[in-house]
Amino acid sequence: MAKTLLLFGDSLCFFGPDGPVPSDDPRLWQNLAAAALGGRAELFAGFGWTARDAYWSLTGDPRVWSQLPEADVVVLAVGGMDTLPSPLPTYLRVGIRYLRPDGLRRAARQAYQIAQPHLSRLTRGWPTALPVTQTVRYLDDIVVALRTLRPRLPVVVTLPGVHRAPSYGYVHRLRGRAVAAIEEWAQSRGVAVMDVASAVGAHVLDGHGNVDGLHWGWEGHELAAKALAEVVGPLLDPRTDRAAQVLPGPGN
């Protein structure tokens, strides 16, 4: 029976060298990884999604609920957007889309896009889209919920990647703190880790990805797919009992 990889992700999961593509595009990294493992990927993602958005999707989207019984592994491909500079508080930045009339909304969005790289450098990357403590909190809430429903379901988390995006002023100063916190949390919870930067970092920093300096080219998707398959493969091996590696949570 084909294995199912259930992913929560951001735009890195559906963005190629020329822009966004449908989630079933076979060139996307999660689809390449799933195919290499003889299975398929089911993606729930959005532009700018953080760990908080993934949690909201898990708890509020009935399409996710329909996929959970069939999932063989869950991949939390979120946390990278959390670390990017967000000079405006998230609720204000996201709220620009709700401004009316249309002319005011377009003017506000354009003004913020112009100001964001300058403010990112001025504030040295702070605040980020989501504080690292909240990233870890929502990742943990997701894992607790999943293991309540499916105690033996393997979970993988991706570490934040790197960027060379002019839209963020080339600033990513707080990434290291997030990587350390997520790694520590993952070890405490028995969650497998995929290091995105090790797999795709050179591809991005050498300018081989999307011109936005944030998303990947198709070569980057192939590199990420190989890394993901290497992490997920042993978890799907029936000879590997991941349940034995799950550590008890608080109060257990």
N, C-alpha and C positions, 0 to 999 in steps of 0.2 A: 504494500500500500504506500502511495506517495506521501512523503513527509511534508508537513505544512509549517512554514516559518511565519509567525505572526509578528509584524514589526510596527512599532510606533516610531515615527520619525519626523524630521523637518524637511526643508526643501532639498537637502542633499540626496534625498531618496527619490526625487522625481525631477531633478534638474540636470540637464546635460550641457554640453559646450555652447549650445545655441539657445538655451532657454528650457522651460518646463515641457515635459512630455507625459503622456498617459502612464499611469502606474503599472500597466502591464507591458510596457516597453521591455523587450528582452535584453536590452543593453544596460539597464539599470543594475546597480551592484547587487541589490538583494535578490533580483530575479536571476542573475548570473550565478550567485551563490546557491540559491535553491535548486537551480537546474543541475549544477555540479553535484549536488547531493541527492539528485533523483526526486526532487519534490517541487513545491511551488511556494511563492511568497504572497502573503496577504498584507497590504500596507494600509495603515491609517496615519495620515500625516497632513501637514499644512505649512504654509509659508510662516517662518518665524516661530514654529512650535518649540516650546520649552518643555521641561519635565512636567511642569504644571499642566500644560495643554494635553500631554499624554495621559496624565491622571484623569483629567476631565473627560477625555475620550473613553477611557476604560470604564468610568463610572456612569457616563451619560449617553453613550452611543449604542443603541441596540444592535447595530451591525457588528460591533465588537463582540457583544455577548453571543451572537450567533456563531462566531468564529472560534471562541475560546474552547468549546468542547473538542474541536478538531485540531487545535494547535499542538505541534510536537515540541516547539520551542518558541519562546517569546524573546524578541530582540528589542531592547530599549535604545534605539538610535537617536536619542535626544540628549540634551545637555550641552551641546556645542553652541547653539544659539543663546543659551543662558549666559555664556561668558562674554558675549559681544557688548561693546559699549552701548548704552542707551541713555543719552544725556537728558531726555525727557523721561519722567516716570512712565512705566509701561502703559498704565491706564490712559494717560494723555496721548502718548504716541499712537496707540491702537485706536483711540477715540477719534483721531483725525478723520477716519472713514465715515464717521457719523455726522460730520459737520454739514450744514445746509445754509445757504443754497450751494449749488455745485461749484460755482466760481470761488466761493470762500474755501471750500474743501480743497480744490486744486491749488489755490494760492498757499494755503497752510501746508500742504504736502510738499510743494516745491520749496517753500522757505525752510522746512525742516531738513529736506534732503541737502540743501545747500549748507545749512548750519551744522549738520551732524558730524562731518569729518573734523571741522574746526573745534567743535565742542568736545569731541572724543579726545583730541590731542590736549586740549586745554585742561580737561579733567583727568587726564591720564587713564582713560578707560573706565572711569567710575562715574555713575553707577552702571552696573551691567543689567542686561535684560531681566535676569533673575539672580538674587544673591545665592552664593554657593550653598549656604545652609538650607535654603528653600529647595534648591535643586536636589540635594541629598534627601531632604524630607519627602518630596514628592516621589522620587525614585523608590524610597523605602515604602511609602504608602502603596505604590503599585505592586511591589513584590509581596507585601503582606496580604493584599487583596487576592493576588493570583494564587498564593499558596494556601489561602483559606479555601479557595475553590478547587485547586489542583495541586496538592502538596508535592507531587513528584515532577511537576512541569519545570524543565530547565529554563533558566533566564540568563540572557547575555546583555551586558551594558557596553555601550561604546564610549570611549573617552573623547573629550573635545578635540577636534582637529585644529588646524592652523589656517591662517588666511593672509592674503596680501591685498586686502580690499581698500581701495581709496575711499569708498563710501563710509568706512569706519576709521579713516585717518591712519590706516595701517597699524592701529593700536589693538593689542590683545594682551595687555599686561597682566590681567588677573586669571588667565587661562591656567597657569601652573598651579595656583591654589585650588582651582576646581578639579584638576586632574588628581592631585594628591588626595583630596577629600573623597572623590568618587572611588578611587582605588581602595582607600581604607574601608569605606562603606561596603564595597563589593566583597572584599575579603571577609568582613564580619558576617555577611549574609550568605556566603557561599554562591555568589553570583559570578559567572564567567565574564571576562573582560576582553574587549577588542580594542586595540590601540590604533585609532584612526590615523594619527599623525605619523606613526611608524610606517603605515602602509601607503599613505597618500600624500604625506607632507612634502616630500621633494617634488612631486608632480605639481602641487599647488604653488610652492614657493619659487619654483623655477619657471613659472609662467605658462605651464602647459594646460591649465584648466580653462574655465570660462573667463572671459575678459573682465568679469566683475571681481576677480581675485578671490572669490569665496567658493564657488561651485566647481565641480570637476569636469574634465574632459572624459571621453569614453575610456581612454587608457586608465584614468583614475578610477573609474567604476570597476574596471577589470582588476586593478590592484586591490581595491576594497573588497571585491567579491572573493578573491583568493584568501584574504585575511579572515573574512567572516566564515568562509567554508572551513578553514583550518580550526577555528574556535568551535563552530557548531557541530562539525562532523563527529567528534568523540562524544558529544552529548546525546547524539541520536543513535549511537552504537548500543544495541541491546545488552552488550556485555559490560557497559559502563553504567553503574547505578548512581546517578546524580543525587538521588534522595539521601543516600548515605552521607553526602557531603554538605547537605543543608544544615546550617546551624540554627539552633532555636532562637526565636526572637524574644523580646522582652515579655516577661510574664509567663513564658512557656516552661 
